[in-house]
Amino acid sequence: MTITQSQSAPLVLVVGATGQQGGSVVKALSDSKKPYRVRGFTRDNTKPAAKALEKQGVEVISLNLVVEKKDEIYKAFAGADYAFLVTNFWEHVNGEKEIAEGKLMIDAAKAAGVKGIVWSGLESHKKASGGKYTQVPHFEGKAVITEYGRACGVPFVEVQAGLYYSNYLIQVVKDAADGSYSYRNVVAPDVPLPLIDMENDFGAYVVVQAIEAPVFPDGKSIYAATEELSWSEVARQVSEGMYGKQVSFTHESFDEEVDAFVSRGIPRPFAVSITEGYLSFAEFGYFGKNPSGKREGFTHPKRSFAEWVKTADWSKAFA
Ligand SMILES: NC(=O)c1ccc[n+]([C@@H]2O[C@H](COP(=O)([O-])OP(=O)(O)OC[C@H]3O[C@@H](n4cnc5c(N)ncnc54)[C@H](OP(=O)(O)O)[C@@H]3O)[C@@H](O)[C@H]2O)c1
């Protein structure tokens, strides 16, 4: 089924439609047997990704979703039946800003009278670790927004995304001395982490397991993961799929990992946050105590990480 303009079809708002999460949600809506009208958000409707959405029949709205634009956001959300909401912490690395914008979008969706909100949240690692890891702001702010959403009075589902397959494209490190390639991380080589095929599976969790569930699963958290793989297994599968490019895995200490992030241009406080996050994922679980969600109800086959490796563009990673 393609995206329709028919007024009888439910209207789904997709924030971040030009991005990885929102793009996956648009794909799942478009792949569904059910008809949907889709209103996708971007800040720039002239960019190629926005034009491609328009071609698919998405109503593309150019709007900066910030608190200063409250009135425009309320107007742009009007008439919707469902809303998929996501924030992008890494654009501004400001937890308070992320929380304010997340809450504003929830308020606007509520004012629009939606039947359900699907929000891209993440676990509080402060809570999951019992207070041991407190500096993971890219997760903490989202957990605050989840609490706000649960109390907003509108049916509310949180979908947590595992680590994207595509993360592994940007984490390959080339050794300056001998030209060898490696992944380096503070997580021990054999600890499984949940990975998500963002393109194919994330949107299906949102659409199939929330929007199209027989009853909108108010209050539920969905843990979106395609498979669980350890760093050593990731390195092995990338090496096998790359026909000749060998990638090893080096288990780093906390300080080594922080220094490595800093040397790649990441400010030290965020290098600490990312590293603390990884330590907490290993010790307390990426989704906390919650198991990865099953790919139930999906009509498309699973694309394993190994299969994805063979189709992804590694040219920059191995430049
Ligand atoms: N990488 C991972 O493994 C992982 C795992 C779980 C969760 N996450 C979370 O995923 C989030 C990012 O989502 P993503 O991967 O889909 O990002 P992405 O691919 O970089 O796309 C970001 C999207 O958000 C839109 N956007 C950003 N700021 C906006 C604003 N002020 N107003 C309107 N639209 C705005 C962008 O639109 P335009 O640029 O077109 O305007 C774009 O569509 C982050 O918060 C991160 O913490 C990441």
The ligand as an SDF file (V2000), in Angstrom:
LIG
                    3D

 48 52  0  0  0  0  0  0  0  0999 V2000
   22.7370    5.9760   17.0850 N   0  0  0  0  0  0  0  0  0  0  0  0
   22.1460    5.1340   17.9000 C   0  0  0  0  0  0  0  0  0  0  0  0
   22.5680    3.9720   18.0350 O   0  0  0  0  0  0  0  0  0  0  0  0
   20.9280    5.5620   18.6750 C   0  0  0  0  0  0  0  0  0  0  0  0
   20.2270    4.5790   19.4070 C   0  0  0  0  0  0  0  0  0  0  0  0
   19.0660    4.9630   20.1000 C   0  0  0  0  0  0  0  0  0  0  0  0
   18.6350    6.2700   20.0660 C   0  0  0  0  0  0  0  0  0  0  0  0
   19.3490    7.2070   19.3650 N   0  0  0  0  0  0  0  0  0  0  0  0
   18.8320    8.5920   19.3920 C   0  0  0  0  0  0  0  0  0  0  0  0
   18.3090    8.9030   18.1200 O   0  0  0  0  0  0  0  0  0  0  0  0
   18.1410   10.3220   18.0650 C   0  0  0  0  0  0  0  0  0  0  0  0
   18.4200   10.7930   16.6590 C   0  0  0  0  0  0  0  0  0  0  0  0
   17.5070   10.2120   15.7660 O   0  0  0  0  0  0  0  0  0  0  0  0
   17.9680    9.8150   14.2880 P   0  0  0  0  0  0  0  0  0  0  0  0
   19.0470    8.8150   14.3880 O   0  0  0  0  0  0  0  0  0  0  0  0
   16.7680    9.4900   13.5020 O   0  0  0  0  0  0  0  0  0  0  0  0
   18.6640   11.2030   13.8200 O   0  0  0  0  0  0  0  0  0  0  0  0
   19.0630   11.6800   12.3530 P   0  0  0  0  0  0  0  0  0  0  0  0
   19.1030   10.5590   11.3870 O   0  0  0  0  0  0  0  0  0  0  0  0
   20.2610   12.5330   12.5320 O   0  0  0  0  0  0  0  0  0  0  0  0
   17.8410   12.6190   11.9530 O   0  0  0  0  0  0  0  0  0  0  0  0
   17.4460   13.6990   12.7680 C   0  0  0  0  0  0  0  0  0  0  0  0
   16.0630   14.1050   12.3240 C   0  0  0  0  0  0  0  0  0  0  0  0
   15.5360   15.0440   13.2620 O   0  0  0  0  0  0  0  0  0  0  0  0
   15.1830   16.2270   12.5500 C   0  0  0  0  0  0  0  0  0  0  0  0
   15.4080   17.3630   13.4450 N   0  0  0  0  0  0  0  0  0  0  0  0
   16.4730   17.5650   14.2530 C   0  0  0  0  0  0  0  0  0  0  0  0
   16.3200   18.7140   14.9180 N   0  0  0  0  0  0  0  0  0  0  0  0
   15.1350   19.2380   14.5300 C   0  0  0  0  0  0  0  0  0  0  0  0
   14.4210   20.4220   14.8560 C   0  0  0  0  0  0  0  0  0  0  0  0
   14.9100   21.3150   15.7210 N   0  0  0  0  0  0  0  0  0  0  0  0
   13.2250   20.6450   14.2750 N   0  0  0  0  0  0  0  0  0  0  0  0
   12.7330   19.7670   13.3780 C   0  0  0  0  0  0  0  0  0  0  0  0
   13.3440   18.6240   13.0250 N   0  0  0  0  0  0  0  0  0  0  0  0
   14.5420   18.3810   13.5870 C   0  0  0  0  0  0  0  0  0  0  0  0
   16.0510   16.2560   11.3110 C   0  0  0  0  0  0  0  0  0  0  0  0
   15.3940   17.0290   10.3180 O   0  0  0  0  0  0  0  0  0  0  0  0
   16.1490   17.9830    9.2690 P   0  0  0  0  0  0  0  0  0  0  0  0
   17.6220   17.8340    9.4870 O   0  0  0  0  0  0  0  0  0  0  0  0
   15.6990   17.4810    7.9230 O   0  0  0  0  0  0  0  0  0  0  0  0
   15.6480   19.3350    9.5860 O   0  0  0  0  0  0  0  0  0  0  0  0
   16.0820   14.7760   10.9480 C   0  0  0  0  0  0  0  0  0  0  0  0
   14.9140   14.4060   10.2700 O   0  0  0  0  0  0  0  0  0  0  0  0
   19.1150   10.9150   19.0840 C   0  0  0  0  0  0  0  0  0  0  0  0
   18.3970   11.6020   20.0920 O   0  0  0  0  0  0  0  0  0  0  0  0
   19.8380    9.6890   19.6610 C   0  0  0  0  0  0  0  0  0  0  0  0
   20.1210    9.8230   21.0390 O   0  0  0  0  0  0  0  0  0  0  0  0
   20.4640    6.8760   18.6470 C   0  0  0  0  0  0  0  0  0  0  0  0
  1  2  1  0
  2  3  2  0
  2  4  1  0
  4  5  1  0
  4 48  2  0
  5  6  2  0
  6  7  1  0
  7  8  2  0
  8  9  1  0
  8 48  1  0
  9 10  1  0
  9 46  1  0
 10 11  1  0
 11 12  1  0
 11 44  1  0
 12 13  1  0
 13 14  1  0
 14 15  2  0
 14 16  1  0
 14 17  1  0
 17 18  1  0
 18 19  2  0
 18 20  1  0
 18 21  1  0
 21 22  1  0
 22 23  1  0
 23 24  1  0
 23 42  1  0
 24 25  1  0
 25 26  1  0
 25 36  1  0
 26 27  1  0
 26 35  1  0
 27 28  2  0
 28 29  1  0
 29 30  1  0
 29 35  2  0
 30 31  1  0
 30 32  2  0
 32 33  1  0
 33 34  2  0
 34 35  1  0
 36 37  1  0
 36 42  1  0
 37 38  1  0
 38 39  2  0
 38 40  1  0
 38 41  1  0
 42 43  1  0
 44 45  1  0
 44 46  1  0
 46 47  1  0
M  CHG  2   8   1  16  -1
M  END
$$$$
